[in-house]
Amino acid sequence: MTPTRIASRFAACAQENRPALVAFVTAGDPDLETGQTILNALPAAGADLIELGMPFSDPMADGPAIQAAGHRALANGQTLVKTIDMVKKFRDTDQQTPIILMGYYNPIYVHGVDRFIADANKAGVDGLIVVDLPAEEDAELCLPALAAGLNFIRLTTPTTDDKRLPAVLKNTSGFVYYVSMTGITGAAIRNRAAVGAAVRRLKSHTDLPVAVGFGIKTAEDAALMGRDADGVVVGTALVSAIANSLDNGKATDRTVAAITSLVGDLASGVRRARA
């Protein structure tokens, strides 16, 4: 089997003896044109993989910053079709950087599962993270996505015990996303040692890369979490950088630079994680 872009990118980062930087942005935030510019700029800024959030009106697992980003995007007319089209346009200039669509099942269900998978594949999407579909519902989307060659990334948490873990990992591919705390996105990591121990435990159960998300805000956080993890995921800090650059909710000449500068800092953190 030909390695996927996700597997190839994690392998390349491992060859460099460092974790991958996974950058999350919300599609269409703060508007479609600026969102496309941001998406296109992330690889050169230092992002190894990109999680592109699919805006949804009821993002129950997201904290205030990512909720606000989704609401900005939706208010400006962002749709699932436009989100997929953003990936297609990204692929016009970048065929190497993996893109993972992240979000909730409702918009996918409304779009139609088969149509969604076909459209995502055609656009150049590499994987999916759907936070409200448990392993018991794999037949809904996970198995059809895997059959079509899309990776399906599963979330694990501090409450995912040894009894539950095999079911969670059974159909997971691409990488395992370890949520470093219970609760919503945007909170602070309180016990970094416990996160490292949890990552090592997961790696004893799977050969897949393990990426840590939630609570990573700075280059120092990225360096510390990257000592044990194969990847670090940053979302809230990035969408907050966008929000802080806006003027009355509108993009300014500072918006793109605000996020690319932070991605550059975070990239420097992952590159010194194991130095």
C-alpha positions in Angstrom: 0.0 0.0 0.0 1.3 3.5 -0.9 1.9 5.5 2.3 -0.6 8.2 2.9 0.5 11.9 3.2 -0.2 11.7 6.9 2.0 8.6 7.4 4.7 10.1 5.2 4.8 13.4 7.1 5.0 11.8 10.5 7.8 9.5 9.2 9.7 12.5 7.9 9.4 14.4 11.2 10.6 11.2 13.0 13.6 11.1 10.7 14.3 14.7 11.9 14.0 13.5 15.5 11.2 15.9 16.3 7.4 15.9 16.7 5.1 17.2 13.9 3.3 20.5 14.4 -0.4 20.1 13.6 -2.1 23.4 13.1 -5.8 23.9 13.5 -7.8 26.7 11.8 -11.5 27.1 11.2 -12.4 27.1 7.5 -13.7 30.5 6.4 -12.5 32.4 9.5 -12.8 35.4 9.6 -14.0 35.3 5.9 -13.6 32.9 3.0 -10.9 34.9 1.2 -8.7 35.5 4.3 -9.3 31.9 5.4 -7.9 30.6 2.1 -4.9 32.9 2.4 -4.2 31.7 5.9 -4.6 28.0 4.9 -2.3 28.4 2.0 0.3 30.2 4.2 0.5 27.6 7.0 3.0 25.1 5.5 5.6 27.8 4.8 5.1 29.2 8.3 6.0 25.8 9.8 2.9 23.7 10.0 3.6 20.0 9.2 -0.1 18.9 9.1 -3.3 21.0 9.0 -6.6 20.4 10.7 -9.3 22.4 9.0 -12.3 22.9 11.1 -15.7 22.4 9.5 -17.9 25.2 11.1 -21.0 24.0 12.9 -23.6 25.8 14.8 -23.5 23.5 17.9 -19.8 22.8 18.5 -20.2 21.1 21.9 -16.5 20.0 22.4 -15.1 23.4 21.5 -14.2 26.2 23.9 -15.2 29.9 23.4 -12.4 30.8 21.0 -13.1 28.0 18.5 -16.8 28.5 18.9 -16.4 32.1 18.0 -14.3 31.3 15.0 -17.0 29.0 13.7 -19.7 31.6 14.3 -17.6 34.2 12.4 -17.2 31.8 9.5 -20.9 30.8 9.4 -22.0 34.4 9.6 -19.9 35.1 6.5 -21.6 32.3 4.6 -19.1 29.4 5.1 -20.6 26.0 4.2 -19.2 22.4 4.0 -19.1 22.7 0.2 -16.9 25.9 0.5 -14.7 24.2 3.1 -14.0 21.3 0.7 -13.4 23.7 -2.1 -10.8 25.4 0.1 -8.9 22.2 0.2 -9.1 21.8 -3.6 -7.7 25.3 -4.1 -4.9 24.5 -1.5 -3.9 21.5 -3.6 -3.3 23.7 -6.6 0.0 24.8 -5.0 0.6 22.1 -2.3 0.5 18.4 -2.9 2.5 17.4 0.1 1.0 18.8 3.3 -1.7 16.6 4.8 -5.1 18.1 5.5 -7.5 16.6 8.0 -11.1 17.8 8.1 -12.3 18.1 11.8 -15.7 18.7 13.1 -19.1 17.1 13.8 -21.2 14.6 12.0 -24.4 16.6 11.4 -23.1 18.7 8.4 -21.6 15.5 6.9 -24.9 13.6 7.3 -26.9 16.5 5.7 -24.4 16.6 2.8 -24.7 12.8 2.4 -22.0 10.4 3.6 -21.1 8.9 0.2 -21.1 12.3 -1.5 -19.0 13.8 1.3 -16.4 11.0 1.0 -16.2 11.3 -2.8 -16.0 15.1 -2.6 -13.3 15.1 0.1 -11.3 12.5 -1.8 -11.5 14.5 -5.0 -10.4 17.7 -3.3 -7.4 16.1 -1.7 -8.4 15.6 1.9 -6.3 13.1 3.7 -8.2 12.3 6.9 -11.2 13.0 9.1 -11.7 13.7 12.8 -15.4 13.6 13.7 -15.6 14.2 17.4 -19.2 13.1 18.0 -19.1 9.7 16.3 -18.0 7.0 18.8 -16.5 3.7 17.8 -19.9 2.0 18.1 -21.0 4.1 15.1 -18.1 3.2 12.8 -20.4 1.9 10.1 -21.8 5.4 9.7 -18.7 7.1 8.4 -15.5 5.6 9.6 -15.6 2.3 7.7 -16.7 3.9 4.4 -14.0 6.6 4.8 -11.3 3.9 5.4 -12.5 1.9 2.4 -12.1 5.1 0.2 -8.6 5.6 1.4 -9.2 8.4 4.0 -7.6 8.1 7.4 -10.0 8.2 10.3 -8.3 9.7 13.4 -9.8 8.9 16.7 -9.7 10.9 19.9 -8.6 9.4 23.2 -8.8 11.1 26.6 -7.5 10.7 30.2 -10.7 8.7 30.8 -10.1 6.2 28.0 -9.2 3.1 30.1 -7.6 -0.2 29.1 -11.1 -1.7 28.7 -12.2 1.0 26.3 -9.0 1.5 24.4 -9.1 -1.5 22.0 -12.5 -0.4 20.7 -11.2 3.1 20.1 -8.1 2.0 18.4 -9.6 -0.8 16.3 -10.4 1.3 13.2 -8.2 4.3 13.9 -5.7 5.2 11.2 -3.3 8.1 10.4 -2.5 8.9 14.0 -4.1 8.8 17.5 -5.2 12.2 18.9 -4.7 12.3 22.6 -6.8 15.0 24.3 -4.6 16.1 27.2 -7.5 16.9 29.6 -11.2 16.4 30.1 -13.5 19.3 29.1 -13.5 21.7 26.2 -10.7 23.1 24.0 -8.7 26.1 25.3 -8.0 25.1 28.9 -4.5 25.0 30.3 -2.5 21.7 30.8 -2.1 21.3 34.6 0.0 18.1 34.7 2.5 17.7 31.8 4.1 14.7 33.4 0.8 12.9 33.4 0.4 13.7 29.7 3.8 12.2 28.9 2.9 9.0 30.8 -0.4 8.8 29.0 1.3 9.1 25.6 3.7 6.4 26.5 0.8 4.2 27.5 -0.9 4.7 24.2 2.2 4.0 22.3 2.4 0.6 24.0 -1.0 -0.2 22.5 -0.5 1.0 18.9 2.2 1.6 16.3 0.4 4.7 15.1 1.9 8.1 15.9 0.3 9.8 18.9 -0.3 13.5 18.8 -1.3 15.6 21.8 -3.8 18.4 21.6 -5.7 20.8 24.0 -3.8 23.3 26.1 -0.7 23.8 23.9 -0.4 27.6 23.4 3.3 28.5 23.2 6.6 27.3 21.7 7.6 26.2 25.3 4.4 24.1 25.5 5.1 22.6 22.1 8.7 21.7 23.1 7.6 20.1 26.4 4.8 18.1 25.0 6.9 17.1 22.0 9.4 15.3 24.2 7.0 12.3 24.3 4.5 12.9 21.6 4.9 12.3 17.9 2.9 15.4 17.2 1.5 18.5 19.0 -1.8 20.0 18.0 -2.5 23.7 18.4 -5.9 25.2 17.8 -7.2 27.7 20.3 -4.0 29.8 20.4 -4.1 30.1 16.6 -7.8 31.0 16.3 -7.3 33.5 19.1 -4.4 35.1 17.2 -6.8 35.6 14.3 -9.5 37.0 16.6 -7.1 39.5 18.2 -6.1 40.9 14.8 -9.6 41.7 13.7 -11.3 45.1 13.6 -15.0 44.8 14.5 -14.9 41.2 13.3 -13.2 42.0 10.0 -9.8 41.0 8.8 -7.0 43.6 8.9 -3.6 43.8 7.3 -2.3 42.1 10.6 -4.5 39.0 10.4 -2.5 36.6 8.3 0.8 37.7 9.8 -0.6 37.2 13.3 -1.2 33.5 12.8 1.9 32.8 10.6 4.1 34.4 13.2 2.7 32.2 15.9 3.0 29.1 13.8 6.6 30.0 13.2 7.2 30.3 17.0 5.5 26.9 17.6 7.5 25.3 14.8 10.7 26.5 16.6 9.4 24.8 19.7 8.8 21.4 18.1 12.3 21.6 16.6 13.9 21.9 19.9 11.7 19.4 21.7 14.4 16.7 21.7 17.5 18.8 21.3 
